[in-house]
Amino acid sequence: MKLIGKTAAITGGTAGIGRGIAEAFLAEGANVALFARNPDKGAKVIAELDAGDRAIFIAGDVMKQGQVEGFIDQTVAHFGSIDILVNNAGGAGDLAPLVDLTDEAFDQAMKWNIYSTFWATRRALRPMIAQQWGRVINISSTEGKMGKPTFAPYTIAKHGINGMTKAVAQEVGTLGITVNAICPGLILTDLIMQGGPATAAGLGMTFDEMIDMFSQESALKRPGKVEEVAAMAVLLASDAGAGITGGTLSVDGGTSQY
């Protein structure tokens, strides 16, 4: 029960990595507030988590500033505090060579990844500073350390999140707040499996070829697991992670190696 008495707010918390982190945090005693767009799915997930009054869902879009800030405010109003923020929502969006990339696609990638993280973090830091304790965990990507053809907007955004992580960690390091980024490799979430053909098409290969390519880039020669990312999040959120801040911590099976 490493997180008993703590409240965590998780964007994109109803599926994939976000849901995995929510389940891990609940198992460690935390309260969790989940934020995602689909109210029906949110209600279904809350019922499946079966955590009683320790889990709530708030509907909203991370690409809309007022709704992101409202999520943080509602979390504090409901549970009385916000101790842990997990900026998990984000994604690759449209894949194309840079010369073919539209302004709209690039702008969407920035809002989905960079702006959502900025808005949520800025809002959550005020109550964390007031209580002199907090954890900000940004879900970045191996692509925040590397790069692939057609992934320019996603790569740019994730590099930006890693930079934001380092800068903000320096700002709040003496205030009892740590700020870290987790950089997963390919994680076989439902979203990846459902969007696989489109993702593979952006890379000019079949879905199976894509899985094999990402796997061969790693030392483990396999895709990652949601549970492996969630375990890192629990460490960073707990008192055991108090000495870790400003990190861009890879959970990618040895792909980036730094």
C-alpha positions as CSV (number, residue, x, y, z in Angstrom):
1,M,0.0,0.0,0.0
2,K,2.7,2.5,-1.1
3,L,0.2,5.2,-2.1
4,I,-2.5,5.0,0.6
5,G,-4.0,8.4,1.3
6,K,-2.7,9.9,-2.0
7,T,-4.9,11.1,-4.9
8,A,-3.8,10.6,-8.5
9,A,-5.3,12.3,-11.6
10,I,-4.7,10.4,-14.8
11,T,-5.4,11.7,-18.3
12,G,-6.4,9.1,-20.9
13,G,-7.1,6.9,-17.9
14,T,-9.7,4.5,-19.4
15,A,-7.6,2.4,-21.6
16,G,-4.1,1.0,-22.3
17,I,-1.3,2.5,-20.2
18,G,-3.6,4.9,-18.4
19,R,-5.9,2.2,-17.2
20,G,-3.0,0.0,-16.2
21,I,-1.5,2.8,-14.1
22,A,-5.0,3.4,-12.5
23,E,-5.3,-0.2,-11.6
24,A,-1.8,-0.3,-10.1
25,F,-2.4,2.9,-8.1
26,L,-5.7,1.6,-6.7
27,A,-3.9,-1.6,-5.7
28,E,-1.4,0.5,-3.8
29,G,-4.2,2.3,-1.9
30,A,-4.5,5.6,-3.9
31,N,-7.7,7.4,-5.0
32,V,-7.8,7.9,-8.7
33,A,-9.6,10.4,-11.0
34,L,-9.7,9.4,-14.6
35,F,-10.1,11.8,-17.6
36,A,-11.1,10.8,-21.1
37,R,-13.6,11.8,-23.8
38,N,-16.2,9.0,-23.7
39,P,-18.6,9.1,-20.8
40,D,-20.1,5.7,-21.5
41,K,-16.7,4.1,-21.5
42,G,-15.7,6.0,-18.4
43,A,-18.7,4.7,-16.5
44,K,-18.0,1.2,-17.7
45,V,-14.3,1.4,-16.5
46,I,-15.3,2.8,-13.1
47,A,-17.7,-0.1,-12.7
48,E,-15.0,-2.6,-13.7
49,L,-12.4,-1.2,-11.4
50,D,-14.9,-1.7,-8.5
51,A,-13.0,0.6,-6.2
52,G,-16.0,2.3,-4.6
53,D,-15.5,5.9,-3.8
54,R,-11.8,5.7,-4.5
55,A,-12.3,6.1,-8.2
56,I,-14.1,8.7,-10.3
57,F,-14.4,9.5,-14.0
58,I,-14.6,13.0,-15.5
59,A,-15.3,13.4,-19.2
60,G,-13.4,15.8,-21.3
61,D,-11.0,16.5,-24.1
62,V,-7.3,17.0,-23.4
63,M,-7.0,19.2,-26.5
64,K,-9.3,21.8,-24.8
65,Q,-7.6,23.9,-22.1
66,G,-10.6,24.7,-20.0
67,Q,-11.6,21.0,-19.8
68,V,-8.1,19.9,-18.8
69,E,-7.9,22.6,-16.1
70,G,-11.4,21.7,-15.0
71,F,-10.4,18.1,-14.6
72,I,-7.6,19.1,-12.1
73,D,-10.0,21.4,-10.2
74,Q,-12.7,18.8,-10.0
75,T,-10.2,16.2,-8.7
76,V,-9.2,18.6,-5.9
77,A,-12.8,19.5,-5.1
78,H,-13.8,15.8,-4.9
79,F,-10.9,14.3,-3.0
80,G,-9.5,17.3,-1.3
81,S,-6.1,17.2,-2.9
82,I,-4.1,16.2,-5.9
83,D,-0.8,14.4,-5.1
84,I,0.0,12.7,-8.3
85,L,-0.6,13.8,-11.9
86,V,-0.1,11.3,-14.7
87,N,-0.1,13.0,-18.1
88,N,-0.8,9.9,-20.2
89,A,-3.1,11.2,-22.9
90,G,-1.5,11.6,-26.3
91,G,-0.7,9.9,-29.5
92,A,0.9,9.9,-32.9
93,G,-2.1,11.1,-35.0
94,D,-1.6,11.3,-38.7
95,L,1.7,9.8,-40.1
96,A,3.3,11.3,-43.1
97,P,6.6,12.6,-44.4
98,L,7.3,16.1,-43.3
99,V,6.9,17.5,-46.7
100,D,3.3,16.1,-46.9
101,L,2.3,17.1,-43.4
102,T,-0.5,19.6,-43.0
103,D,-0.5,22.4,-40.5
104,E,-3.7,20.9,-39.0
105,A,-2.0,17.5,-38.3
106,F,1.0,19.2,-36.8
107,D,-1.1,21.4,-34.6
108,Q,-3.2,18.4,-33.4
109,A,-0.1,16.5,-32.4
110,M,1.1,19.5,-30.3
111,K,-2.2,20.0,-28.6
112,W,-2.7,16.3,-27.9
113,N,0.7,15.8,-26.4
114,I,2.5,19.1,-25.5
115,Y,-0.3,21.5,-24.7
116,S,-2.3,18.9,-22.7
117,T,0.7,18.1,-20.6
118,F,1.5,21.8,-20.1
119,W,-2.1,22.8,-19.1
120,A,-2.5,19.9,-16.7
121,T,0.9,20.3,-15.1
122,R,0.6,24.1,-14.6
123,R,-2.8,23.7,-13.0
124,A,-1.8,20.8,-10.7
125,L,1.5,22.4,-9.5
126,R,-0.3,25.1,-7.5
127,P,-1.9,22.8,-5.0
128,M,1.2,20.6,-5.0
129,I,3.4,23.6,-4.1
130,A,0.9,24.6,-1.4
131,Q,1.2,21.2,0.3
132,Q,4.9,20.8,-0.5
133,W,4.5,17.3,-1.9
134,G,3.7,16.1,-5.4
135,R,4.5,13.8,-8.2
136,V,4.2,14.6,-11.9
137,I,4.6,11.7,-14.3
138,N,4.6,12.3,-18.0
139,I,4.1,9.4,-20.3
140,S,6.5,10.2,-23.1
141,S,8.0,7.6,-25.6
142,T,11.1,6.1,-26.9
143,E,10.4,8.4,-29.8
144,G,11.2,11.2,-27.4
145,K,14.8,10.0,-27.6
146,M,15.0,8.7,-31.1
147,G,13.1,9.3,-34.4
148,K,11.5,7.4,-37.2
149,P,10.4,8.4,-40.7
150,T,6.8,9.8,-40.9
151,F,6.7,10.3,-37.1
152,A,8.0,13.9,-37.1
153,P,5.1,15.5,-35.1
154,Y,5.0,12.8,-32.5
155,T,8.8,12.7,-32.2
156,I,8.9,16.5,-31.8
157,A,6.1,16.5,-29.2
158,K,7.7,13.7,-27.1
159,H,11.1,15.4,-27.2
160,G,9.3,18.5,-26.0
161,I,7.7,16.7,-23.2
162,N,11.1,15.3,-22.1
163,G,12.4,18.9,-22.2
164,M,9.5,20.2,-20.2
165,T,10.1,17.4,-17.6
166,K,13.7,18.4,-17.1
167,A,12.9,22.1,-16.8
168,V,10.0,21.8,-14.4
169,A,11.9,19.3,-12.2
170,Q,14.5,22.0,-11.7
171,E,11.8,24.6,-10.8
172,V,10.1,22.5,-8.1
173,G,12.9,20.2,-6.8
174,T,13.1,22.0,-3.4
175,L,9.4,22.0,-2.9
176,G,8.8,18.3,-2.3
177,I,7.7,17.7,-5.9
178,T,9.3,15.3,-8.4
179,V,8.8,15.5,-12.2
180,N,9.7,12.5,-14.4
181,A,8.9,11.1,-17.8
182,I,8.4,7.5,-18.6
183,C,9.5,6.6,-22.2
184,P,7.8,3.3,-23.2
185,G,8.7,1.5,-26.4
186,L,6.0,-0.3,-28.3
187,I,3.3,-1.4,-25.8
188,L,0.6,-3.8,-27.1
189,T,-2.4,-1.8,-25.9
190,D,-5.9,-2.2,-27.3
191,L,-5.3,1.1,-29.1
192,I,-2.2,-0.2,-30.9
193,M,-4.0,-3.4,-31.9
194,Q,-7.0,-1.5,-33.2
195,G,-5.0,1.2,-35.0
196,G,-2.2,-1.2,-36.1
197,P,-3.0,-1.3,-39.8
198,A,-3.1,2.5,-40.0
199,T,0.1,2.8,-38.1
200,A,1.8,0.2,-40.2
201,A,0.6,1.9,-43.4
202,G,2.4,5.1,-42.2
203,L,5.6,3.1,-42.0
204,G,5.1,1.4,-45.3
205,M,4.8,-2.1,-43.9
206,T,2.2,-4.6,-42.6
207,F,1.1,-4.7,-39.0
208,D,3.1,-7.9,-38.3
209,E,6.2,-6.3,-39.9
210,M,5.8,-3.3,-37.7
211,I,5.6,-5.4,-34.5
212,D,8.7,-7.3,-35.6
213,M,10.6,-4.1,-36.4
214,F,9.9,-2.5,-33.0
215,S,10.7,-5.8,-31.3
216,Q,14.0,-6.3,-33.1
217,E,15.1,-2.8,-32.1
218,S,15.0,-3.8,-28.4
219,A,17.3,-6.0,-26.3
220,L,14.3,-8.1,-25.2
221,K,13.1,-8.8,-28.8
222,R,9.5,-8.4,-27.8
223,P,6.9,-5.6,-27.3
224,G,6.5,-4.2,-23.9
225,K,3.6,-4.8,-21.4
226,V,1.3,-2.3,-19.8
227,E,2.2,-3.7,-16.4
228,E,5.8,-2.9,-16.9
229,V,5.0,0.8,-17.4
230,A,2.6,0.8,-14.5
231,A,5.3,-0.6,-12.2
232,M,7.6,2.3,-13.0
233,A,4.8,4.7,-12.4
234,V,4.2,3.3,-8.9
235,L,7.9,3.6,-8.1
236,L,7.9,7.3,-9.2
237,A,4.7,8.1,-7.4
238,S,5.8,6.6,-4.1
239,D,8.1,7.8,-1.4
240,A,10.6,5.2,-2.8
241,G,11.0,7.4,-5.8
242,A,11.7,10.6,-3.9
243,G,15.2,10.8,-5.2
244,I,14.3,10.5,-8.8
245,T,13.5,13.7,-10.7
246,G,14.1,15.2,-14.1
247,G,14.4,11.7,-15.5
248,T,13.4,10.4,-18.9
249,L,13.2,6.8,-17.8
250,S,13.0,4.2,-20.6
251,V,10.7,1.2,-20.3
252,D,11.4,0.0,-23.8
253,G,13.2,-3.2,-23.4
254,G,16.6,-1.6,-24.1
255,T,15.8,0.1,-27.3
256,S,17.1,3.6,-26.5
257,Q,19.7,2.5,-24.0
258,Y,19.8,5.9,-22.3
